[in-house]
Amino acid sequence: MKLEQAIQSSKFKNEVQKAGLNILYTAWWLKTLISRELKEFGLTHEQYNVLRILKGKHPEEMCVKNIACRMIEKNSNVPRIIDRLEIKKLVKRATSEQDKRETVITLTQSGIAILEASTAVLTKVWDENLSLCEKDAVELNGLLEKMRITEN
């Protein structure tokens, strides 16, 4: 769907402004698709992101601070997300052996299982909804990274 149809407006200051709005709208659209599927697993996209980050280090443990700096949404409340994942028995919290002031997190077997199942579903969603060839995806990735050149 064209942006103009989606937001029912065709008035943009310029193409750069339209591109920015198009990115925001597309991000919302993707987040909605993902959230709908993750709901079936009792997960939010932030919880899924934490599980994915932990899986990348598994079987090693990670401190909360290191998880937070890898989050897609930087303003996420990682300790609260971990609390909810711990209640669901998807992660385990412990005190670091090296620094007793630090809390470390590891995935449980249940966490690994739900991550694998939800990732399989999300992969299908991506494949069915993102109609980009590899060449276009490479170009889009380059353009998006170019936009964030001033990111700190």
C-alpha positions as CSV (number, residue, x, y, z in Angstrom):
1,M,0.0,0.0,0.0
2,K,1.2,3.5,-0.8
3,L,2.0,5.8,2.1
4,E,-0.5,8.3,0.8
5,Q,-3.3,5.7,1.0
6,A,-2.3,4.5,4.4
7,I,-2.2,7.9,6.1
8,Q,-4.8,9.4,3.7
9,S,-2.6,12.4,2.9
10,S,-0.3,13.4,0.1
11,K,1.0,16.6,1.5
12,F,4.7,16.3,2.4
13,K,7.3,19.1,2.7
14,N,9.6,17.1,0.4
15,E,10.6,13.5,-0.5
16,V,13.0,13.4,2.5
17,Q,10.1,14.1,4.9
18,K,8.0,11.5,3.1
19,A,10.7,9.0,3.4
20,G,11.0,9.6,7.1
21,L,7.2,9.1,7.5
22,N,7.3,6.1,5.3
23,I,10.0,4.5,7.6
24,L,7.9,5.3,10.7
25,Y,4.7,3.9,9.2
26,T,6.6,0.7,7.9
27,A,8.2,0.2,11.3
28,W,4.7,0.4,13.0
29,W,3.3,-2.0,10.4
30,L,6.1,-4.6,11.0
31,K,5.8,-4.2,14.7
32,T,2.1,-4.9,14.5
33,L,2.6,-8.0,12.5
34,I,5.3,-9.3,14.9
35,S,3.3,-8.4,18.0
36,R,0.2,-10.3,16.7
37,E,2.3,-13.5,16.2
38,L,4.2,-13.2,19.5
39,K,1.0,-12.8,21.4
40,E,0.2,-16.4,20.6
41,F,3.3,-17.3,22.6
42,G,2.5,-14.9,25.5
43,L,5.5,-12.7,24.5
44,T,5.9,-9.0,23.7
45,H,8.4,-8.0,21.0
46,E,10.7,-6.6,23.8
47,Q,10.6,-10.0,25.6
48,Y,11.3,-11.8,22.4
49,N,14.3,-9.4,21.8
50,V,15.7,-10.2,25.2
51,L,15.4,-13.9,24.6
52,R,17.1,-13.5,21.2
53,I,19.9,-11.5,22.8
54,L,20.4,-14.2,25.5
55,K,20.4,-16.9,22.9
56,G,23.2,-15.2,21.1
57,K,25.4,-15.7,24.2
58,H,24.0,-19.0,25.3
59,P,25.1,-20.9,27.3
60,E,27.0,-17.9,28.8
61,E,25.2,-15.6,31.1
62,M,24.7,-11.9,30.5
63,C,24.4,-8.9,32.8
64,V,21.3,-6.7,32.5
65,K,23.4,-3.7,31.3
66,N,24.8,-5.7,28.4
67,I,21.3,-6.9,27.4
68,A,20.0,-3.3,27.5
69,C,22.7,-1.9,25.2
70,R,21.8,-4.5,22.6
71,M,18.1,-3.8,22.6
72,I,16.4,-2.6,19.4
73,E,14.3,-0.1,21.5
74,K,16.9,1.6,23.7
75,N,14.3,2.9,26.2
76,S,13.0,-0.5,27.1
77,N,12.9,-1.3,30.9
78,V,15.1,-4.4,30.7
79,P,14.9,-5.3,34.5
80,R,11.0,-5.3,34.2
81,I,11.1,-7.4,31.0
82,I,13.4,-9.8,32.8
83,D,11.1,-10.0,35.8
84,R,8.2,-11.0,33.5
85,L,10.4,-13.6,31.7
86,E,11.5,-15.0,35.0
87,I,7.9,-15.4,36.2
88,K,7.3,-17.3,32.9
89,K,10.4,-19.4,33.8
90,L,12.0,-18.5,30.4
91,V,15.1,-17.0,32.0
92,K,17.0,-17.5,35.3
93,R,18.5,-14.7,37.3
94,A,21.6,-15.1,39.5
95,T,24.3,-13.1,41.1
96,S,27.6,-12.8,39.2
97,E,30.5,-14.9,40.5
98,Q,32.9,-12.1,39.5
99,D,31.0,-9.2,40.9
100,K,28.4,-9.8,43.6
101,R,26.7,-6.5,42.8
102,E,25.9,-7.6,39.3
103,T,22.9,-9.6,38.3
104,V,23.3,-12.1,35.4
105,I,20.7,-13.7,33.3
106,T,20.6,-17.0,31.4
107,L,18.1,-18.7,29.2
108,T,16.2,-21.8,30.6
109,Q,15.3,-24.8,28.4
110,S,11.8,-23.4,28.3
111,G,13.1,-20.1,27.1
112,I,15.1,-21.8,24.3
113,A,12.0,-23.8,23.3
114,I,9.7,-20.8,23.1
115,L,12.3,-18.8,21.3
116,E,12.8,-21.5,18.7
117,A,9.0,-21.9,18.1
118,S,8.3,-18.2,18.0
119,T,11.3,-17.6,15.7
120,A,10.0,-20.2,13.2
121,V,6.6,-18.4,13.1
122,L,8.3,-15.0,12.7
123,T,10.5,-16.3,9.9
124,K,7.4,-17.3,8.1
125,V,5.8,-13.9,8.7
126,W,9.0,-12.1,7.3
127,D,9.0,-14.4,4.3
128,E,5.3,-13.8,3.5
129,N,5.2,-10.1,4.1
130,L,8.6,-8.6,3.1
131,S,8.6,-8.7,-0.7
132,L,12.2,-7.6,-1.3
133,C,14.8,-9.5,-3.4
134,E,18.3,-9.8,-1.9
135,K,19.6,-7.0,-4.1
136,D,16.9,-4.5,-3.0
137,A,17.4,-5.6,0.7
138,V,21.1,-4.8,0.4
139,E,20.3,-1.4,-1.1
140,L,17.7,-0.6,1.5
141,N,20.0,-1.6,4.4
142,G,22.7,0.7,3.0
143,L,20.2,3.6,2.7
144,L,18.9,3.1,6.3
145,E,22.4,2.9,7.7
146,K,23.3,6.1,5.7
147,M,20.3,7.8,7.4
148,R,21.7,6.9,10.8
149,I,25.2,8.1,10.2
150,T,24.8,10.7,13.0
151,E,23.5,8.1,15.5
152,N,25.5,8.2,18.7
